């Protein structure tokens, strides 16, 4: 990090910690290039000044120091990150025999994301900034950023801008020609696609020019055994991790020297021999809204990618003035309970909704700030399947419902009565997204799978700001958690969650709920769970399950109180 950037970062951190008023800070003063800042304001007129988190992180990103960043959803992490990465100097390589006049630009930054839709979001932000001054020329976007993901592009890509088409590549030999001919300043990739290229054709990447590696939503890509497991269970979990390590771990072990894991890393040795590994240790940036201390500790210890004493830690701690969950106080949380007789009621103990007051809303800046694949590590690809044909429709009509009777009807009712423009429905990973969309369509809901390539189902809402203008035919986007993390829809006012959150329930709920209420805007999170149910188990034993009780306990642990949803008892 340069002295000026480091001093500026320390000044901002000191002012924030002591409660001093921060001076007017511009993006340029943080290190964002003047042309980039101008394109930003032209593309996103509502964005005038950086958020508090962006003030802290942008100058650090432009520098060289490693960063470990954890902050609440909706604080501008991803957008600030992108501005900082764009402002980093471009590195070129050249053959000493030919001289510097024949130098070619290389990849400066590797931005690793958990799923392709988050990669597309970054690409669309860049495309919007690039086109603010007119239609760009061929490969102009691809020379700035490219998205590397597995699989053939969906058919609806043909409706996208030619510049976006050029900037999306896949690991196949035929799909990497653009990456080879036009190395981007920033390569945005999923871990599996990146590892495919590193193993098959590492010379295409030529990572010798790499200066920065960023991992967004890192806690989704890396799992550490939960604290409190029995010794045998934890040992078994660690043994499975050693036998089948996460793809991200493999990628980072190739890029970073770690005496604990690199001794037998043949791929790293191969890249070093081919002079395709980074010449200097790249800056490493890890970020997410939810990172357990156990994972943060592993970065320095078990994984060994961070060096102690040399990492800027931007960790947002909870305080007495803000709940531990960190969700915006302008969000209201509702829980509808499905009983065995099919009736739907508000959860017991839900309080009456109160009229909003001016203090509920903070100053409105732009909501453009915030901000798997086919292998078993990722479950999300059902959104890619083709549209239903008549025969498929007939089969689905005959199939059993995917949820208890009345569940999707409750979603349809609340959607029709309360949603003005766009809402998001998050379903369990094991659920057929296609089937849910089909059943909602049968109920008259304009439902689509979440896909940022498809204009109607995603991209049209990515940059939309008109959340207060009611749509005659509102849209309900359907997805699983894997394709939801990090996505920012400015006009989104409602999130529906079917069933209990999976995995670490509190963390999962924060990520889902964090899609609304961004930058002080109001939003609603509506969870629909089953009430007390008795089922006969093995040997005639009666098993009792009450998801509403579990949801109530989880919300109380997060410091959240449920509010009654209108139109329901």
C-alpha positions as a printed Julia matrix, in Angstrom:
569×3 Matrix{Float64}:
   0.0     0.0     0.0
   1.34    3.45   -0.84
   2.1     5.82    2.05
  -0.71    8.18    1.04
  -3.27    5.35    0.77
  -2.16    3.85    4.08
  -2.28    7.23    5.85
  -5.72    7.96    4.4
  -7.05    4.59    5.54
  -5.67    5.08    9.07
  -7.2     8.58    9.19
 -10.63    7.24    8.28
 -10.39    4.35   10.74
  -9.31    6.73   13.54
 -12.1     9.2    12.8
 -14.67    6.43   12.79
 -13.42    4.85   16.03
 -13.34    8.17   17.91
 -16.72    9.33   16.63
 -15.26   12.32   14.81
 -17.17   13.69   11.83
 -15.67   12.46    8.57
 -14.74   15.14    6.05
 -16.36   15.11    2.63
 -14.69   12.23    0.88
 -14.85   11.64   -2.85
 -14.12    8.47   -4.74
 -11.13   10.2    -6.34
  -9.63   11.02   -2.94
  -9.74    7.32   -2.07
  -7.68    6.39   -5.13
 -10.39    5.76   -7.72
  -9.19    7.0   -11.12
 -10.84   10.14  -12.46
 -12.17    8.44  -15.65
 -13.59    5.6   -13.54
 -15.28    8.01  -11.11
 -16.73    9.98  -14.03
 -18.13    6.8   -15.62
 -19.54    5.79  -12.23
 -21.48    9.03  -11.82
 -22.73    8.95  -15.4
 -23.97    5.37  -15.07
 -25.28    5.64  -11.5
 -26.3     9.28  -10.84
 -27.53    8.42   -7.33
 -24.01    7.42   -6.3
 -22.31   10.66   -5.24
 -20.2     9.76   -2.21
 -18.75    6.51   -0.89
 -20.41    4.71    2.0
 -18.61    4.34    5.31
 -17.36    0.86    4.44
 -16.26    1.98    0.97
 -14.27    4.81    2.55
 -12.38    2.29    4.62
 -11.78   -0.33    1.96
 -11.21    1.34   -1.43
  -7.85    2.94   -0.65
  -6.74   -0.33    0.97
  -7.75   -2.3    -2.12
  -5.85    0.1    -4.38
  -2.78   -0.55   -2.21
  -1.0    -3.83   -1.57
  -2.04   -4.85    1.94
  -4.03   -8.05    2.51
  -7.59   -7.41    3.67
 -10.02   -9.45    5.76
 -13.4    -7.75    5.49
 -16.67   -8.56    7.19
 -19.57   -6.13    7.27
 -23.35   -6.23    7.23
 -25.23   -6.79    4.0
 -26.07   -3.71    1.95
 -23.06   -1.6     2.96
 -21.46   -1.4    -0.5
 -18.72   -4.03   -0.11
 -18.9    -5.54   -3.59
 -19.38   -2.28   -5.47
 -16.58   -0.55   -3.55
 -14.38   -3.56   -4.18
 -14.98   -3.31   -7.92
 -14.07    0.39   -7.99
 -10.86   -0.3    -6.12
  -9.87   -3.16   -8.42
 -10.54   -1.09  -11.54
  -8.19    1.58  -10.19
  -5.24   -0.74   -9.64
  -2.38   -0.32  -12.15
  -2.46   -2.66  -15.13
   0.54   -4.96  -15.33
   2.13   -5.9   -18.65
   4.59   -8.63  -19.6
   7.15   -8.68  -22.37
   9.83  -10.87  -23.9
  13.28   -9.39  -23.09
  14.44  -10.38  -26.57
  11.7    -8.29  -28.21
  11.79   -5.36  -25.8
   9.12   -3.37  -23.95
   7.65   -2.05  -27.2
   6.11   -5.51  -27.68
   4.71   -5.81  -24.15
   1.27   -7.34  -23.72
  -1.15   -6.69  -20.87
  -1.88   -9.51  -18.45
  -4.47  -10.43  -15.83
  -4.03   -8.15  -12.81
  -6.85   -9.33  -10.55
  -8.53  -12.67   -9.99
 -12.01  -12.24   -8.47
 -13.4   -15.57   -7.25
 -17.16  -15.83   -6.65
 -19.36  -18.76   -5.54
 -21.81  -18.74   -8.45
 -22.18  -17.41  -11.97
 -25.0   -14.94  -11.25
 -22.78  -12.98   -8.88
 -20.12  -12.95  -11.61
 -22.71  -11.65  -14.09
 -23.71   -8.91  -11.64
 -20.15   -7.56  -11.59
 -20.04   -7.75  -15.39
 -23.34   -5.88  -15.81
 -22.2    -3.12  -13.46
 -19.07   -2.7   -15.59
 -21.03   -2.82  -18.84
 -23.41   -0.13  -17.57
 -20.47    2.11  -16.67
 -18.77    1.46  -20.01
 -21.88    2.25  -22.07
 -22.69    5.47  -20.19
 -20.6     7.36  -22.78
 -22.0     5.49  -25.8
 -21.78    2.04  -27.37
 -18.29    0.64  -26.78
 -16.21   -1.02  -29.47
 -15.57   -4.75  -29.92
 -13.84   -6.48  -26.98
 -13.69   -3.23  -25.0
 -15.53   -4.83  -22.09
 -13.64   -8.12  -22.45
 -10.32   -6.28  -22.16
 -11.46   -4.87  -18.8
 -13.22   -7.9   -17.32
 -14.24  -11.4   -18.33
 -16.39  -14.0   -16.62
 -15.09  -17.58  -16.57
 -17.81  -20.13  -15.71
 -18.54  -23.72  -16.65
 -21.17  -24.82  -19.13
 -22.48  -23.64  -22.45
 -24.05  -20.18  -22.45
 -27.85  -20.29  -22.12
 -29.88  -19.76  -25.28
 -31.16  -16.42  -24.02
 -27.62  -15.02  -24.22
 -28.37  -14.23  -27.85
 -30.55  -11.34  -26.61
 -27.68   -9.77  -24.64
 -25.3    -7.04  -25.72
 -22.49   -8.27  -28.02
 -19.99   -6.78  -25.56
 -21.39   -8.97  -22.77
 -21.34  -12.04  -25.01
 -17.67  -11.45  -25.77
 -16.82  -11.22  -22.08
 -18.3   -14.59  -20.99
 -16.0   -17.58  -21.52
 -15.98  -21.22  -20.45
 -13.12  -23.66  -19.71
 -13.45  -25.61  -22.96
 -10.68  -25.22  -25.52
 -13.0   -23.5   -27.98
 -14.34  -21.18  -25.29
 -11.0   -19.71  -24.2
  -9.9   -17.96  -27.38
 -11.05  -14.54  -26.14
  -9.28  -15.08  -22.81
  -6.12  -15.96  -24.71
  -6.29  -13.08  -27.19
  -7.66  -10.36  -24.89
  -6.39  -10.95  -21.32
  -8.67   -8.93  -19.02
  -7.64   -6.54  -16.28
 -10.02   -8.47  -13.96
 -10.94  -12.14  -14.39
 -14.15  -13.05  -12.52
 -14.41  -16.82  -12.09
 -15.99  -19.62  -10.12
 -13.45  -21.94   -8.42
 -14.36  -25.02  -10.47
 -14.03  -23.25  -13.83
 -10.75  -21.68  -12.74
  -9.31  -25.0   -11.63
 -10.32  -26.56  -14.96
  -8.18  -24.04  -16.83
  -5.26  -24.29  -14.4
  -5.15  -28.03  -14.94
  -5.78  -28.13  -18.7
  -4.28  -24.97  -20.19
  -2.57  -22.79  -17.55
  -0.68  -20.93  -20.28
  -3.98  -19.26  -21.23
  -4.12  -17.5   -17.87
  -0.43  -16.61  -17.54
  -0.83  -15.62  -13.91
   2.72  -14.27  -13.66
   1.21  -10.75  -13.83
  -1.33  -11.42  -11.07
  -1.17   -8.8    -8.3
  -4.46   -9.34   -6.41
  -6.72  -12.28   -5.54
 -10.19  -11.6    -4.12
 -12.63  -14.17   -2.72
 -16.2   -12.9    -2.34
 -18.66  -14.78   -0.09
 -15.7   -16.8     1.19
 -17.63  -18.56    3.95
 -19.86  -20.18    1.32
 -16.82  -21.63   -0.48
 -14.88  -22.82    2.57
 -16.28  -24.89    5.39
 -14.56  -25.61    8.69
 -15.9   -28.24   11.14
 -18.37  -26.68   13.55
 -17.21  -25.89   17.04
 -18.57  -28.16   19.74
 -18.67  -31.36   17.68
 -17.7   -34.56   19.45
 -14.02  -35.41   18.95
 -14.73  -38.39   16.72
 -17.22  -36.41   14.61
 -14.83  -33.48   14.18
 -11.94  -35.81   13.29
 -14.15  -37.53   10.71
 -15.16  -34.15    9.23
 -11.52  -33.08    8.96
 -10.6   -36.42    7.38
 -13.27  -35.92    4.71
 -11.97  -32.4     4.05
  -8.45  -33.76    3.52
  -9.69  -36.44    1.13
 -12.04  -34.12   -0.78
 -10.82  -30.55   -0.22
 -12.94  -27.65   -1.42
 -12.02  -26.41   -4.88
 -11.22  -22.94   -3.55
  -8.64  -24.42   -1.18
  -6.95  -26.13   -4.12
  -6.87  -22.87   -6.08
  -5.39  -20.82   -3.25
  -2.83  -23.5    -2.41
  -1.61  -23.19   -6.01
  -1.28  -19.39   -5.77
   0.13  -18.99   -2.25
   3.13  -20.54   -0.54
   2.03  -22.53    2.48
   4.46  -24.96    4.07
   1.57  -26.94    5.51
  -0.05  -27.76    2.17
   2.35  -26.95   -0.68
   4.98  -29.65   -0.12
   3.2   -32.06   -2.46
   1.34  -29.56   -4.64
   2.39  -30.77   -8.07
   0.28  -28.21   -9.91
   2.0   -25.32   -8.15
   5.42  -26.83   -8.97
   4.37  -27.19  -12.59
   3.28  -23.54  -12.85
   6.52  -22.39  -11.24
   8.55  -24.43  -13.72
   6.54  -22.99  -16.64
   6.95  -19.47  -15.19
   3.16  -19.12  -15.09
   2.81  -18.61  -11.33
   2.65  -15.05   -9.89
   6.1   -13.43   -9.8
   5.35  -11.74   -6.48
   2.95  -12.86   -3.76
  -0.47  -11.42   -4.75
  -2.47   -9.25   -2.4
  -5.22  -11.41   -0.84
  -8.68  -10.05   -0.02
 -11.36  -12.14    1.7
 -14.86  -10.78    2.3
 -18.35  -11.79    3.36
 -21.17  -10.54    5.54
 -20.91  -13.64    7.74
 -17.55  -15.13    8.75
 -17.25  -17.14   11.91
 -14.14  -16.57   14.02
 -13.19  -20.22   13.5
 -12.88  -19.63    9.74
 -11.0   -16.33   10.14
  -8.52  -18.06   12.42
  -8.02  -20.85    9.87
  -6.86  -18.32    7.26
  -3.77  -17.7     9.41
  -3.35  -21.19   10.86
  -4.7   -24.29    9.15
  -4.78  -22.74    5.67
  -1.82  -20.4     6.14
  -2.69  -17.98    3.32
  -2.63  -14.86    5.5
   0.5   -13.67    7.32
   0.03  -12.59   10.93
   0.54   -8.89   11.55
   0.27   -7.99    7.86
  -3.5    -8.05    7.32
  -5.89   -5.09    7.49
  -8.93   -6.38    9.37
 -12.19   -4.55    8.68
 -14.51   -6.54   10.93
 -17.85   -4.96   11.77
 -18.67   -5.72   15.39
 -22.15   -5.54   16.83
 -22.93   -2.83   19.36
 -25.59   -2.0    21.86
 -27.24    0.37   19.4
 -27.59   -2.23   16.66
 -28.81   -5.84   16.89
 -26.21   -8.6    16.6
 -27.63   -9.68   13.24
 -26.76   -6.33   11.65
 -29.8    -6.26    9.38
 -31.24   -2.85    8.68
 -33.88   -1.75   11.15
 -36.13   -0.71    8.28
 -36.75   -4.4     7.52
 -39.81   -6.03    9.06
 -39.76   -9.77    9.64
 -42.89  -11.88    9.27
 -43.48  -15.59    9.86
 -46.54  -17.4     8.5
 -47.26  -20.82    9.97
 -48.95  -23.6     8.01
 -51.08  -25.87   10.17
 -51.97  -29.45    9.34
 -55.51  -28.43    8.38
 -54.12  -26.09    5.69
 -54.83  -22.8     7.47
 -52.2   -20.04    7.53
 -51.64  -17.76   10.52
 -49.04  -15.35   11.82
 -46.61  -16.94   14.25
 -47.66  -16.82   17.91
 -46.31  -13.74   19.68
 -45.96  -11.62   16.54
 -46.42   -7.95   17.32
 -48.66   -5.52   15.51
 -47.07   -3.6    12.65
 -46.45    0.06   13.46
 -46.56    3.01   11.12
 -43.11    3.9     9.7
 -41.41    7.02   11.04
 -38.7     9.22    9.49
 -36.14    7.78   11.93
 -36.62    4.35   10.39
 -34.88    5.37    7.22
 -31.31    6.5     6.84
 -30.1     8.81    4.12
 -30.73    7.23    0.75
 -27.71    6.63   -1.38
 -27.69    4.22   -4.28
 -28.45    0.58   -3.68
 -26.04   -0.4    -6.4
 -23.31   -0.54   -3.8
 -23.51   -3.99   -2.29
 -22.81   -5.84   -3.05
 -22.51  -23.5    -8.28
 -21.68  -25.07  -10.42
 -22.16  -28.6   -11.81
 -20.05  -30.44   -9.24
 -21.29  -31.73   -5.93
 -19.77  -28.73   -4.14
 -22.44  -26.5    -5.69
 -26.18  -26.99   -6.04
 -27.81  -24.37   -8.16
 -28.0   -25.34  -11.81
 -31.71  -26.12  -12.06
 -32.3   -22.52  -13.2
 -30.4   -23.34  -16.4
 -32.9   -25.9   -17.66
 -34.94  -25.22  -20.78
 -38.45  -23.83  -20.71
 -41.23  -26.34  -20.13
 -42.86  -27.8   -23.19
 -46.44  -29.05  -23.34
 -45.5   -32.63  -22.5
 -43.5   -31.53  -19.44
 -46.43  -29.38  -18.29
 -48.71  -32.39  -18.46
 -46.28  -34.49  -16.42
 -46.0   -31.81  -13.76
 -49.76  -31.52  -13.47
 -49.88  -35.21  -12.61
 -46.97  -35.1   -10.15
 -47.36  -34.59   -6.4
 -46.98  -31.03   -5.04
 -43.49  -30.06   -3.9
 -44.73  -28.51   -0.64
 -47.52  -29.06    1.82
 -50.93  -28.07    0.45
 -51.5   -24.36    0.8
 -47.81  -23.32    1.08
 -47.44  -21.85   -2.39
 -51.0   -20.53   -2.2
 -49.9   -18.52    0.85
 -46.95  -17.15   -1.14
 -49.23  -16.27   -4.05
 -51.72  -14.51   -1.76
 -49.1   -12.45    0.09
 -47.39  -11.64   -3.21
 -50.63  -10.43   -4.82
 -51.67   -8.34   -1.81
 -48.36   -6.77   -0.85
 -45.71   -6.7    -3.62
 -45.65   -3.6    -5.87
 -42.86   -4.5    -8.27
 -40.42   -7.33   -7.62
 -39.94  -10.0    -4.95
 -37.62  -12.93   -4.39
 -38.6   -16.44   -3.3
 -35.82  -18.61   -1.81
 -36.51  -22.36   -1.7
 -34.48  -25.26   -0.25
 -31.57  -26.52   -2.37
 -33.23  -29.92   -2.86
 -36.35  -28.34   -4.35
 -37.03  -28.31   -8.08
 -37.04  -24.62   -8.98
 -38.78  -25.46  -12.27
 -41.6   -27.19  -10.44
 -42.11  -24.29   -8.03
 -42.23  -21.84  -10.94
 -44.73  -24.05  -12.74
 -47.06  -24.26   -9.72
 -46.83  -20.5    -9.09
 -47.64  -19.83  -12.74
 -50.71  -22.04  -12.32
 -51.72  -19.75   -9.43
 -51.42  -16.7   -11.67
 -48.06  -15.48  -10.36
 -45.56  -13.99  -12.83
 -42.75  -16.25  -11.56
 -39.36  -16.82  -13.18
 -36.08  -18.47  -12.25
 -33.37  -16.08  -11.11
 -31.06  -15.59  -14.09
 -29.07  -12.41  -14.64
 -28.61  -13.24  -18.31
 -32.32  -13.38  -19.04
 -33.72   -9.85  -19.48
 -37.18  -10.64  -18.17
 -36.15  -12.79  -15.25
 -33.16  -10.93  -13.94
 -31.15   -8.32  -15.76
 -34.06   -5.91  -16.24
 -34.27   -5.64  -12.45
 -30.52   -5.51  -11.76
 -30.22   -1.8   -12.55
 -33.85   -0.77  -11.98
 -34.48    1.92   -9.37
 -38.24    2.43   -9.77
 -39.27    0.37   -6.75
 -41.97    2.87   -5.78
 -43.76    2.61   -9.12
 -46.23   -0.28   -8.94
 -46.04   -2.76  -11.79
 -49.28   -4.04  -13.33
 -47.73   -7.5   -13.4
 -45.13   -7.77  -10.57
 -42.31  -10.3   -10.88
 -41.44  -13.08   -8.44
 -37.9   -14.42   -8.93
 -37.34  -17.96   -7.64
 -33.95  -19.25   -6.55
 -32.04  -21.33   -4.02
 -29.63  -19.79   -1.51
 -26.63  -20.71   -3.68
 -27.7   -18.29   -6.42
 -28.91  -15.58   -4.05
 -25.85  -14.59   -2.01
 -24.46  -11.19   -2.92
 -27.1   -10.34   -5.55
 -28.42   -6.77   -5.41
 -31.78   -5.8    -6.92
 -32.43   -2.11   -6.11
 -36.21   -2.39   -6.56
 -36.55   -5.53   -4.41
 -38.97   -4.94   -1.52
 -39.94   -8.47   -0.43
 -38.13  -11.75    0.2
 -40.08  -14.94    0.75
 -38.37  -17.88    2.46
 -39.9   -21.34    2.28
 -39.04  -23.53    5.25
 -36.32  -23.22    7.85
 -32.95  -21.89    6.68
 -30.51  -24.69    5.92
 -27.11  -25.18    7.52
 -26.08  -22.38    9.89
 -29.62  -21.04   10.16
 -28.7   -17.61   11.55
 -26.05  -16.89    8.91
 -28.26  -18.14    6.11
 -31.18  -16.02    7.28
 -28.99  -12.89    7.36
 -27.89  -13.42    3.76
 -31.45  -14.0     2.56
 -32.94  -11.12    4.55
 -30.08   -8.86    3.47
 -31.4    -8.77   -0.11
 -33.9    -6.11    1.05
 -33.59   -3.02    3.24
 -30.35   -2.03    1.59
 -29.0     1.45    2.35
 -31.87    2.23    4.71
 -34.69    1.33    2.34
 -37.69   -0.48    3.73
 -38.31   -4.13    3.03
 -40.13   -7.23    4.24
 -38.9   -10.76    4.88
 -41.74  -13.29    4.92
 -40.92  -16.82    6.1
 -43.44  -19.63    5.62
 -42.92  -22.65    7.86
 -44.91  -25.63    9.05
 -46.4   -25.72   12.53
 -46.54  -28.63   14.95
 -46.94  -31.94   13.14
 -47.11  -35.5    14.41
 -45.93  -38.32   12.18
 -45.64  -42.02   12.87
 -42.02  -43.14   12.74
 -40.32  -46.5    13.02
 -41.96  -49.14   15.18
 -45.06  -46.97   15.53
 -43.24  -44.25   17.48
 -44.86  -40.83   17.14
 -42.44  -38.11   16.02
 -43.25  -34.45   16.67
 -41.79  -31.63   14.56
 -42.5   -27.93   14.94
 -40.62  -25.71   12.5
 -42.4   -22.6    13.76
 -40.89  -23.1    17.2
 -37.4   -23.51   15.71
 -37.87  -20.36   13.63
 -38.98  -18.43   16.71
 -35.87  -19.55   18.64
 -33.57  -18.6    15.74
 -35.07  -15.13   15.38
 -34.79  -14.47   19.11
 -31.11  -15.45   19.02
 -30.63  -12.87   16.28
 -32.49  -10.24   18.28
 -35.35  -10.11   15.76
 -39.02   -9.81   16.66
 -41.65  -11.1    14.26
 -44.31   -8.65   13.05
 -47.84   -9.59   12.03
 -48.44   -9.61    8.28
 -51.62   -7.92    7.17
 -54.39   -9.99    5.62
 -53.54  -13.03    7.79
 -54.88  -13.93   11.22
